[in-house]
Amino acid sequence: MNNFKKIGLSALAGSLVAVSAHAAEFSVSGSASITMDRPTVDNGVATGNDFSMGDSLSFNASGETDGGLGVAVMYEIDGGALDDYDMTLSGDWGSLKFNGSGSSSALGAIDDVTPNAYEEAWDIVDYDGTLTVGAPTVIGGGGGTNMFIYTSPSFSGATITAAYQNDGGAAAVAGSYHDFAIAVSPEAVEGLTLGYGAGSVPVAGNEIEKDNSTMYVKYAIGGFTVGYQQSESDHDTTSSSQDSMAYGVTYAVNDDFSIGYSYHEVEFDASANNNTDQESTGISASYTMGGMTLGGAMNEVESMDGVATGDYEGYEFNLSFAF
């Protein structure tokens, strides 16, 4: 009797596979990981246990309509709750993503693309140890949930991305948000990438806005990758404007081991509370062996958010296994 059950189930499974080949493809992805994280060092703030375990699973489905339109959807369960989710339509014309939650805007995705082996120089450090407030200042994009993101196909090495979020977004902004970015990898110069992005960011609760923009250059040769980036934020209130610059370099010692150094600086226009440049430095490394990856960074931020006494250090190391 058991043998007949096995045969019947095998036949049913085979028929289901045959049907699914004409419908959508489903997958679940995740990894086993342990992180040791200390966003503040020697500042008297209790951060609790430094160790945590990864608890994220991504559920993906994709398929194609009879007309050739690609359709994909993603849901991420993080910490036992629905966290990020989006839907993407694609074709020869590029792709259009509707970000329900979790994606970066076109400008937000390139707020700092200077090379590093683990995280940016301003990341990880957080003065209250919660990673929710007290983070360093970074000039980036706006937007948030329920946002459209279009990505073009490559035209002779150039790719364009644009994002739009209408009124009443998650940030309750005064008007719609939109930005764009362009990246060019000239076919005539191998290893070179140039990029530019800009966006108009409405300020929540005010009929004013700030115009953010950034430009960068990266070049990879041999085991080295170097990059430089400049950004600015022009605010309707002059004293709230900002400028930043960043650079980084990574070196691939071999196919498995990379090290990096990065620097990020923000200059604040004259203000009573923010009149000192914020400077961030970071040292990072990453090692991969088979399905195992060990990476980490030690970062330091001086005059965080322009406050002269705001000097903080932090570190993070992660061990993950992919299978």
C-alpha positions, 0 to 999 in steps of 0.5 A, a space after each residue: 500500500 505504501 509503495 502505491 502511495 509513493 508511485 501516486 505521489 511521484 506521478 502527481 509531483 511530475 504533473 505539477 512540475 509540467 504545469 508549473 513550467 508554463 506558469 510561474 517559477 517560485 523560489 525561497 532564498 535565505 542564508 545562515 549568518 551570525 553578526 557581531 555588531 557594536 555601533 558605539 565603542 567606549 561611550 557609556 551607552 549600553 548596547 546589549 548582546 553584540 551577537 545576532 542571527 540572520 532571520 530573513 527569508 525572501 519568497 520570489 515568483 516570476 513568469 511571462 505572459 503570452 505577450 512576452 511581458 515579464 512579471 516578478 514579485 518578491 516578499 521578504 519575511 524579516 524577524 517574523 514579519 513582512 518587511 520588504 515587497 515589490 512587483 516588477 514588469 520587464 521587457 525589451 524596454 527595460 523594467 518598471 518596479 512598484 516598490 511596496 516597501 524596501 527599495 531605494 530610489 534612483 538617487 538613494 541607490 547611489 548616495 555613496 558608491 565609492 569602493 569598500 570591502 564591506 560597508 561605507 565609512 559612515 555606516 555601522 556607527 550610531 551614537 545611541 546604539 540602536 541604529 534607529 537615531 543618531 546616525 551620520 549625515 549622508 546626502 541621498 535620495 528621498 521617496 520610500 514606500 509605494 514608489 515606481 522605479 524605472 530602469 532602462 536597458 543599456 545603450 552603448 554602456 549607459 543605463 538610466 534609472 528614474 523614480 517617482 512617488 506621488 503625494 501622500 507618501 510614507 514621509 507625508 511630504 508636501 509634494 511628489 518626489 522624483 529623481 533620476 540617475 545615469 551610469 555610463 561604462 564607456 566601451 572604449 575604456 574598460 573598468 571605468 564607470 561614470 555616474 550622475 544623479 539628482 532629485 527634488 526632495 520635498 520637506 515634510 510639513 513644509 512648502 519648501 524643498 531641497 535639491 540633491 545631486 551627486 556625481 562619481 567616477 570609479 576605475 578598476 585596474 588589476 586588483 585595485 578599484 578606486 572611486 571618488 564622489 561629490 554630492 550637494 544638497 541645496 535647501 530653500 533655507 540657506 543654512 540647511 544646505 550641505 556638501 559632501 565628498 567621498 573616496 575609497 580604494 579596495 584591493 583584491 589580494 586574491 580571488 577570495 580576499 579583499 581589503 578596503 579603505 574609505 573616507 566620507 566628509 560632509 560640510 554644513 553651511 553656517 548654522 548655530 548647531 552644525 558648523 563643524 565638518 563631519 568626517 568618517 573613515 572606514 577599514 573593511 575586509 571580506 573573505 570568501 571560501 566556498 559558500 562561506 563569507 566572512 566580512 567586517 569593518 571598523 569605522 570612525 565618525 568625527 563631529 557627527 551631524 556637525 556637532 564638534 563633540 560627536 566623535 564615535 567608533 563602531 565595528 561589525 563582523 558577519 559570518 554567512 553561509 550560502 547553500 
